[in-house]
């Protein structure tokens, strides 16, 4: 099992910045991918960014060049630096990890989410 705890959400004005943190605990040895998803009211949960073991990243087109995902494996932490925030970035942001044991199947873990609200 992997437990995830997000922090760093809040209310900011358009154009501002926030830095989200995700702390992983439990069975962190088998974590392969870490990332962030978000969900706005009435919309589906969508991928924001992913980062793999080797540091390769993948971003949603809507956040590219504004958001930066990073990870610290020694601390079992993932981060999302969000700059030039827009009202459409508002929503609940969820930390995500994909884990895989050798000779086992991959499995996903989710945090409970942190609210990000961007005002005009």
C-alpha positions as CSV (number, residue, x, y, z in Angstrom):
1,X,0.0,0.0,0.0
2,X,1.0,3.6,-0.7
3,X,-0.5,6.5,1.1
4,X,-0.3,9.9,-0.5
5,X,-0.8,13.3,1.2
6,X,-1.1,16.5,-0.8
7,X,-0.4,20.0,0.5
8,X,0.1,23.5,-0.8
9,X,-3.3,24.3,-2.3
10,X,-5.1,27.6,-1.7
11,X,-6.6,30.6,-3.2
12,X,-4.6,32.8,-5.5
13,X,-5.2,35.6,-8.0
14,X,-4.8,35.0,-11.7
15,X,-1.1,35.3,-12.7
16,X,0.0,34.0,-9.3
17,X,1.9,30.9,-8.3
18,X,1.5,27.9,-6.1
19,X,3.7,24.9,-5.3
20,X,1.9,21.6,-4.5
21,X,3.7,18.9,-2.6
22,X,2.9,15.2,-2.4
23,X,4.3,13.0,0.4
24,X,4.3,9.2,-0.2
25,X,4.5,6.7,2.6
26,X,4.0,3.0,3.1
27,X,5.4,0.7,0.4
28,X,7.2,3.4,-1.6
29,X,10.0,1.1,-2.9
30,X,8.0,0.0,-6.0
31,X,6.9,3.4,-7.1
32,X,7.5,3.9,-10.9
33,X,5.5,6.9,-12.0
34,X,4.4,9.9,-9.9
35,X,2.0,12.6,-11.2
36,X,-0.8,15.0,-10.7
37,X,-4.4,15.0,-11.9
38,X,-7.1,17.6,-11.4
39,X,-10.8,17.8,-11.5
40,X,-13.0,20.8,-11.8
41,X,-16.7,20.8,-10.8
42,X,-18.8,19.1,-13.5
43,X,-15.8,17.9,-15.4
44,X,-13.8,14.6,-15.6
45,X,-10.6,14.1,-13.8
46,X,-7.8,15.0,-16.2
47,X,-4.1,14.4,-16.3
48,X,-1.9,17.4,-15.5
49,X,1.7,16.0,-15.4
50,X,3.6,12.8,-15.0
51,X,7.2,12.0,-14.1
52,X,8.9,8.7,-14.5
53,X,11.9,7.1,-12.7
54,X,14.4,8.5,-15.1
55,X,13.0,12.1,-14.8
56,X,11.1,12.0,-18.1
57,X,8.0,14.1,-18.0
58,X,4.6,14.5,-19.7
59,X,2.4,17.5,-19.5
60,X,-1.1,18.4,-20.5
61,X,-1.0,20.9,-23.4
62,X,-3.0,23.4,-21.3
63,X,-0.3,23.6,-18.6
64,X,2.9,23.1,-20.6
65,X,5.4,25.9,-20.1
66,X,3.6,27.1,-17.0
67,X,3.8,24.0,-14.7
68,X,6.8,22.0,-13.7
69,X,6.7,18.5,-12.1
70,X,9.6,17.2,-10.1
71,X,10.3,14.4,-7.6
72,X,12.7,13.6,-4.8
73,X,13.0,9.9,-4.4
74,X,15.1,10.1,-1.3
75,X,12.2,11.9,0.4
76,X,9.4,10.1,-1.4
77,X,8.1,13.4,-2.5
78,X,6.6,14.8,-5.7
79,X,6.0,18.5,-6.5
80,X,4.1,20.6,-8.9
81,X,5.2,24.2,-9.4
82,X,2.4,26.2,-10.9
83,X,3.1,29.6,-12.4
84,X,1.0,32.1,-14.4
85,X,-2.2,30.5,-13.0
86,X,-5.5,31.0,-14.7
87,X,-9.0,30.7,-13.4
88,X,-9.5,27.5,-15.6
89,X,-6.7,25.9,-13.5
90,X,-9.1,25.8,-10.5
91,X,-10.1,22.5,-9.2
92,X,-9.1,19.7,-6.8
93,X,-5.6,18.5,-7.5
94,X,-4.8,14.8,-6.8
95,X,-1.4,13.2,-6.4
96,X,-1.0,9.9,-8.2
97,X,1.5,7.1,-8.2
98,X,1.9,3.9,-10.2
99,X,3.7,1.1,-8.5
100,X,4.8,-2.3,-9.7
101,X,6.4,-5.1,-7.8
102,X,8.7,-7.4,-9.7
103,X,6.7,-10.4,-10.9
104,X,3.5,-8.5,-10.0
105,X,0.9,-6.3,-11.6
106,X,1.0,-2.5,-11.6
107,X,-1.4,-0.7,-9.3
108,X,-2.4,2.9,-8.7
109,X,-2.6,5.0,-5.6
110,X,-4.4,8.4,-5.1
111,X,-4.3,11.2,-2.6
112,X,-7.4,12.8,-1.2
113,X,-6.8,16.0,-3.1
114,X,-6.0,19.6,-2.4
115,X,-8.2,22.5,-3.5
116,X,-6.7,25.1,-5.9
117,X,-8.8,28.2,-6.6
118,X,-7.7,30.9,-9.0
119,X,-9.7,34.2,-9.0
120,X,-9.9,36.7,-11.7
